[in-house]
Amino acid sequence: MSLYPLKFKPILKDKIWGGQKLSNFLNKSTDSDMAGESWELSDVEGDTSLVANGNLSGTSLKTLMEQYKADLVGEKVYAQFGSKFPLLIKYIDAKKDLSVQLHPNDALAKERHQSFGKTEMWYVMQADEGSNLIIDFNQPMTAALYKKHLNSKTLPSILNFETVTTGDTFFIEVGRVHAIGAGVLLAEIQQTSDITYRVYDWDRTDAEGNMRELHNDLAMDAIDFDMPDDFKVSYDATKNTSEQLVSCPYFTTNVLDVEGSISKQNIQDSFMIYMAVDGDAVFEVDGKATKLSFGETILIPASIKDFKITAPNARLLEVYI
């Protein structure tokens, strides 16, 4: 069976900090008032995405990887990652502050968890007035000073708070302390990993009065205290042109503002993912059209080399390896 542009059924995750923007703003199908994450494309064990459109509807991403191999992801990607899809794509709604956390690098994650590390990036889709993200520290930091504030429960005083608005983009490397603040809705692109070290959770408790587990022992040698202050991404958006936001060994993400119709060629030897972060678009392959609505995600298999995108006015995130 020939491959075609693939959409997947979102996997909705309730979170202690979640809200209603995924349903009210992005039209995700959930009645929950604590929906925190919509996993758009996932090969995480136990949370594998299922195709939502066309002849392959109901087929898992894992099965697609096993059957189509390089036709799905590209020769170089398949050679590097085998039958494991390498990226996890999400939309995240933070009604309340997320925990302060970080992610281990590939070496630590493999040694401790038999997992990839978790390099990621954020694109802010909507933010309530005054909303912020926590990224890194507000002063030069050492392990000793960090531990002093951690033990005295004054960690927030040394954290860097970034007030954000729609379109702001951030690159979160492994080892960097971070948190999504209340009122922020964003798109997240990351390695396929669910390994998070939680270091501070605002002393909150669940309905039974229990605090969530912290991972400070694991986190200490995973934090990079010498990271440069280069996490916010500067970019210019040009109509109908892919403009680079982030490029790293794990993924490249461009912003693509579409007005009218544009022809695209996949010269990357990789799958291509598009996230509709503003407006709707239509993808056309061999005369067959697939609509991508605001808040949806689509996977263009590597075997599809030519396609057309049409939109009256849309902003897409374009992701590949």
C-alpha positions, 0 to 999 in steps of 0.5 A: 500500500502506497504511503500518503500524508498521514494524520494521527489520533491525538493522545490526550494526557490529563495533568495536575497543571492542565486546563481547557485550551487544548479543547477550547483553542485547538479543538481537541476532543476531550471534556476534561478541564485538566488536559495538559498535553496532546501527543500528536505523534508518538512512538513512546512505549505504551503511547503509540500514535494511530493513523487517523486518515485514509487506507492506513487508518488505525495502524500504529506508528510502530507498525508503520515503522516496521513495514515501511522503514526508510520509505517512511522516515528516510534512509539516513534516519532509518540507519540511525534509529532503526524501527524507533520513530525518533521524535515526539510531537506535542501541544501543551496547555499549562493552566498552572505552572509546571514543575521546575525540571530538566532532562538528561543527555543521551549517555545518562538516559541510556545508562539509567533508563535505556532511553534517548535523552530529551532535547526539545524546543518550544513555540508559543502559540498563545499566552495570557498577559504576563505569562512566562517560561522559566529557562535557566538561572538569573545569575552565574550558577554553581552546583554548591549555590544551586544546592544551597537554594534547593535545600533552603526552598528558595530555588525560584529566587535564582531562576530566570523568568521569561515573559512570553507572547505568541511566536516566541521560540525557545531551544531547551537543550539537555541539562537546562533547568526549565518550566512552562508557566501558567497561561502558556499554550505551546507546540513542543518538538522533542526526542522520543523520550519521556524522561524528566527529572523534577527538581521543584514543584511549588510545594503543591499537593494532590487531592490526597495531600501528597506531593509529587516525587522529586528527582534531585539526586538524579538531577544533580549530575544531569544539570549543566551549570555552564550553559550559554544564554542562547535559549531564545531563538531570533528569526525572521518570517518571510511569506512562502519561505521556510525560515530556520528556527532550530537545527540540532543533531536531533531535529531541524524546525523551520517556520513557514508562513503560507499565503496562496500555493507553494510547491515543496520538494523533500530533499532531506532524506527524512520524513517531514512533519507540519504543525498548524500553529496558525490557520488551516492549510491543504496538502496536495500529493498526486492530485489528492488533497488532505486538509490540515486544520489549526492545531493539527499535525501531519506527517509527510513520508520520506518517499513523497518527494513533491507536494503542494501546500495551499492556504489563505494565510497559515503559519506552519512549523516544518520539522525533519531530521 
